[in-house]
Amino acid sequence: MNEEIKFATHVLCFGQDKWIERNIKNAYPHVDKIYLSYSELPWSYNKESKELFRTETNLDFLEPYMDKVELISGEWDTEEEQRNACSSKAKEDGIDFLFIQDADEFYFHDGFEEMKRSIVKNPSYDTYRCPCYTFWKDVNILTSSEGNFVTGYLYACINLKTNSEFVNKRATKIGRVFDIHSTICYHMSNVLSDEEMYRKVKTWAHHHDFDVDRWYENVWMKWTPEMKNLHPVQPHGWREAVPFVEELPEVISDLGVYKK
């Protein structure tokens, strides 16, 4: 750990029982602090969701990690409000760089350290991004419109010393962006049961960006390996889901790969 530059992660915890402990295990060796933002209620993008959904996560698993974990409890209307609650506390604590690592996002441990090295070598940028592999069902990988595994670059870290703050979900104010090509985020965002996916599309920040019920019934529920154009907002962005036969990060290596 670099003694002069302080790193932290923040993770949002609503309905993330499936992933949250693995996420904490992934980040713990690499950061000075982990800000876990917990709410029993979803955001307000779908006005009905606060009446329909509530989550109560058992956080007893945190005990071995409490020397680094700080719990921030509350209720927020938007994703950016919840993230800024974490970034504000991180600034107060003297954190230099705050990773954006959602509960279903994972890195190889070597990849995590590579991200930190890249940031230390390039410390004047506002935001840092890395390529993302996105997974589907049990465990398939989604391909891009070009047919490769990188379906996009996600915001992975912000520079708190440049007063970066979240303005639209995980996006920050426009500033200088540095792409870390050498580290891949393994995003298990769609490795979900039918019930878990239904709750996700009914509560997440993209609720108004597409016809939620139509996508859930016609794409998610009716999916077969032959199906194309799976992305809910930009269908061609996810060309198809194919078996993944490579290694997964250490904390999710037991998930295995898709088998017909």
C-alpha positions as CSV (number, residue, x, y, z in Angstrom):
1,M,0.0,0.0,0.0
2,N,1.3,3.4,-0.9
3,E,1.7,5.3,2.4
4,E,1.3,8.8,0.9
5,I,-1.7,8.3,-1.4
6,K,-4.9,7.0,0.1
7,F,-7.3,4.8,-1.8
8,A,-10.8,3.8,-0.9
9,T,-13.8,2.1,-2.5
10,H,-17.5,2.8,-2.2
11,V,-20.2,0.2,-2.7
12,L,-24.0,0.7,-2.7
13,C,-25.9,-2.0,-0.9
14,F,-29.6,-2.5,-1.9
15,G,-30.6,-6.0,-2.7
16,Q,-27.0,-7.1,-3.1
17,D,-26.9,-10.1,-0.7
18,K,-25.7,-12.3,-3.6
19,W,-22.5,-10.2,-4.1
20,I,-21.7,-7.9,-1.3
21,E,-19.4,-10.1,0.8
22,R,-17.4,-11.1,-2.3
23,N,-17.1,-7.4,-3.2
24,I,-15.7,-6.5,0.2
25,K,-13.3,-9.4,0.1
26,N,-12.1,-8.2,-3.3
27,A,-11.5,-4.6,-2.3
28,Y,-10.2,-5.2,1.3
29,P,-6.5,-6.0,0.5
30,H,-6.1,-3.0,-1.8
31,V,-7.6,0.0,-0.1
32,D,-7.4,2.1,3.1
33,K,-11.2,2.4,3.5
34,I,-14.4,0.8,2.2
35,Y,-17.5,3.0,2.3
36,L,-20.6,0.7,2.3
37,S,-23.7,2.7,1.7
38,Y,-26.8,0.9,2.9
39,S,-30.4,1.6,2.3
40,E,-33.5,-0.6,2.9
41,L,-35.4,1.3,0.2
42,P,-34.7,1.7,-3.5
43,W,-34.2,5.0,-5.4
44,S,-37.2,7.0,-6.6
45,Y,-36.7,6.5,-10.4
46,N,-39.8,4.2,-10.3
47,K,-42.2,5.9,-7.9
48,E,-43.9,2.5,-7.2
49,S,-40.7,0.8,-6.1
50,K,-40.5,2.2,-2.6
51,E,-43.9,0.6,-1.9
52,L,-43.1,-2.7,-3.7
53,F,-39.5,-3.5,-2.6
54,R,-37.6,-3.4,0.6
55,T,-34.3,-5.1,1.5
56,E,-32.8,-6.1,4.8
57,T,-29.3,-7.4,4.3
58,N,-27.6,-9.2,7.2
59,L,-24.3,-7.4,7.6
60,D,-22.8,-9.7,10.3
61,F,-20.3,-10.8,7.7
62,L,-18.6,-7.4,7.9
63,E,-17.1,-8.1,11.3
64,P,-13.7,-9.3,10.0
65,Y,-13.4,-6.2,7.8
66,M,-14.5,-3.5,10.1
67,D,-11.0,-2.0,10.5
68,K,-11.6,-0.7,7.0
69,V,-15.3,-0.6,6.5
70,E,-17.4,2.4,7.3
71,L,-21.2,1.9,7.1
72,I,-23.2,4.9,5.7
73,S,-26.9,4.3,6.2
74,G,-29.7,6.4,4.8
75,E,-32.4,6.8,2.1
76,W,-31.6,8.4,-1.3
77,D,-33.8,9.4,-4.2
78,T,-31.1,9.1,-6.9
79,E,-27.9,7.1,-7.5
80,E,-25.7,10.1,-7.6
81,E,-27.0,11.3,-4.2
82,Q,-26.1,8.0,-2.6
83,R,-22.6,8.0,-4.2
84,N,-21.9,11.6,-3.2
85,A,-22.7,10.7,0.4
86,C,-19.7,8.3,0.2
87,S,-17.5,10.7,-1.7
88,S,-18.1,13.5,0.8
89,K,-17.2,11.3,3.7
90,A,-14.1,10.1,1.9
91,K,-13.0,13.7,1.3
92,E,-13.4,14.4,5.1
93,D,-11.2,11.3,5.8
94,G,-8.4,12.5,3.5
95,I,-8.9,9.9,0.8
96,D,-7.2,10.9,-2.5
97,F,-8.8,8.4,-4.9
98,L,-12.2,6.8,-4.6
99,F,-12.9,3.6,-6.5
100,I,-16.4,3.0,-7.9
101,Q,-16.8,-0.7,-7.4
102,D,-20.5,-1.7,-7.4
103,A,-21.3,-4.9,-5.5
104,D,-21.4,-7.0,-8.7
105,E,-18.1,-5.7,-10.1
106,F,-14.9,-7.7,-9.6
107,Y,-11.2,-7.6,-10.4
108,F,-8.3,-10.0,-10.3
109,H,-6.2,-8.9,-7.3
110,D,-3.2,-8.2,-9.6
111,G,-5.6,-6.1,-11.7
112,F,-6.6,-4.0,-8.7
113,E,-3.0,-3.3,-8.0
114,E,-2.3,-2.4,-11.6
115,M,-5.2,0.1,-11.5
116,K,-3.6,1.7,-8.4
117,R,-0.2,1.9,-10.1
118,S,-1.7,3.5,-13.2
119,I,-3.4,6.1,-11.1
120,V,-0.3,6.9,-9.1
121,K,1.6,7.4,-12.3
122,N,-1.2,9.6,-13.7
123,P,-2.5,11.5,-10.7
124,S,-3.9,14.7,-12.3
125,Y,-6.9,13.2,-14.0
126,D,-10.5,13.7,-12.7
127,T,-11.8,10.3,-13.6
128,Y,-10.3,6.9,-14.4
129,R,-12.0,4.2,-16.6
130,C,-11.3,0.6,-17.4
131,P,-12.7,-1.9,-19.9
132,C,-15.6,-4.1,-18.8
133,Y,-16.6,-7.6,-19.4
134,T,-20.4,-8.0,-18.8
135,F,-21.9,-11.4,-17.8
136,W,-25.3,-12.9,-18.4
137,K,-27.2,-15.7,-16.6
138,D,-25.0,-18.6,-15.7
139,V,-22.1,-17.5,-16.5
140,N,-22.1,-16.4,-20.1
141,I,-20.3,-13.3,-21.4
142,L,-22.0,-10.7,-23.5
143,T,-20.3,-9.6,-26.8
144,S,-20.2,-6.1,-28.1
145,S,-21.7,-4.9,-31.5
146,E,-18.2,-5.6,-32.9
147,G,-18.2,-9.2,-31.5
148,N,-15.6,-8.8,-28.8
149,F,-15.8,-9.2,-25.0
150,V,-15.3,-5.6,-24.1
151,T,-18.8,-4.1,-24.0
152,G,-17.6,-0.7,-22.9
153,Y,-15.5,1.3,-20.5
154,L,-16.9,2.0,-17.1
155,Y,-16.0,4.8,-14.6
156,A,-13.8,3.0,-12.1
157,C,-12.3,5.7,-9.9
158,I,-12.5,9.4,-9.2
159,N,-9.9,11.9,-8.0
160,L,-11.2,13.5,-4.9
161,K,-8.4,16.1,-4.9
162,T,-9.9,17.7,-8.1
163,N,-13.3,18.0,-6.3
164,S,-14.9,15.4,-8.6
165,E,-18.5,14.6,-7.7
166,F,-21.2,12.5,-9.1
167,V,-23.8,14.2,-11.3
168,N,-25.5,11.5,-13.3
169,K,-25.5,8.0,-11.7
170,R,-21.8,7.0,-11.6
171,A,-20.7,9.7,-14.1
172,T,-19.0,12.8,-12.7
173,K,-18.7,16.4,-14.0
174,I,-16.9,16.7,-17.3
175,G,-13.2,16.6,-16.8
176,R,-10.0,14.8,-17.7
177,V,-10.5,11.1,-18.2
178,F,-7.7,8.5,-18.1
179,D,-8.3,5.0,-19.6
180,I,-6.6,2.1,-17.8
181,H,-6.4,-0.5,-20.6
182,S,-4.5,-3.0,-18.6
183,T,-7.2,-3.9,-16.0
184,I,-10.5,-5.5,-16.8
185,C,-13.7,-5.2,-14.6
186,Y,-15.7,-8.4,-14.5
187,H,-19.3,-7.1,-14.2
188,M,-21.7,-9.8,-13.0
189,S,-24.6,-7.4,-13.4
190,N,-26.9,-9.9,-15.2
191,V,-25.9,-13.1,-13.4
192,L,-29.2,-13.1,-11.6
193,S,-32.2,-15.2,-10.9
194,D,-35.5,-14.2,-12.6
195,E,-36.7,-12.7,-9.3
196,E,-33.5,-10.8,-8.8
197,M,-33.6,-9.4,-12.3
198,Y,-37.2,-8.3,-12.0
199,R,-36.3,-6.3,-8.8
200,K,-33.3,-4.8,-10.6
201,V,-35.2,-3.5,-13.6
202,K,-38.0,-2.2,-11.4
203,T,-35.7,-0.3,-9.1
204,W,-32.6,0.7,-11.0
205,A,-31.6,4.2,-12.3
206,H,-32.3,3.2,-15.9
207,H,-36.0,2.4,-15.2
208,H,-37.3,5.1,-17.6
209,D,-34.7,4.4,-20.4
210,F,-36.6,1.4,-21.8
211,D,-39.8,-0.6,-21.6
212,V,-39.0,-2.6,-18.5
213,D,-41.8,-5.1,-18.6
214,R,-41.4,-5.8,-22.4
215,W,-37.6,-6.3,-22.1
216,Y,-38.0,-8.6,-19.0
217,E,-40.7,-10.8,-20.6
218,N,-39.4,-10.9,-24.2
219,V,-35.6,-10.9,-23.7
220,W,-34.8,-12.0,-20.2
221,M,-37.5,-14.6,-19.7
222,K,-37.4,-16.0,-23.3
223,W,-33.6,-15.9,-23.8
224,T,-31.9,-18.8,-25.6
225,P,-28.2,-18.9,-26.7
226,E,-29.3,-18.1,-30.2
227,M,-30.9,-14.8,-29.3
228,K,-29.3,-11.5,-30.5
229,N,-29.4,-7.9,-29.5
230,L,-29.9,-8.2,-25.7
231,H,-29.2,-4.7,-24.3
232,P,-32.3,-3.2,-22.8
233,V,-31.5,0.4,-23.9
234,Q,-29.3,0.0,-27.0
235,P,-30.1,-3.6,-28.2
236,H,-27.1,-3.9,-30.6
237,G,-24.7,-3.0,-27.7
238,W,-25.0,-6.6,-26.6
239,R,-24.8,-8.7,-29.7
240,E,-25.2,-12.1,-27.9
241,A,-24.3,-14.1,-24.9
242,V,-21.8,-16.8,-25.4
243,P,-20.1,-19.4,-23.0
244,F,-17.1,-17.9,-21.1
245,V,-14.2,-20.4,-20.9
246,E,-11.5,-18.2,-19.3
247,E,-10.6,-17.7,-15.6
248,L,-12.7,-15.4,-13.4
249,P,-11.3,-13.2,-10.6
250,E,-10.3,-15.1,-7.5
251,V,-13.3,-14.1,-5.4
252,I,-15.8,-15.4,-8.0
253,S,-13.7,-18.2,-9.4
254,D,-16.1,-20.8,-8.0
255,L,-19.0,-19.6,-10.2
256,G,-17.7,-21.7,-13.1
257,V,-18.8,-21.2,-16.7
258,Y,-22.0,-21.8,-18.7
259,K,-22.8,-25.4,-19.6
260,K,-25.5,-26.3,-22.1
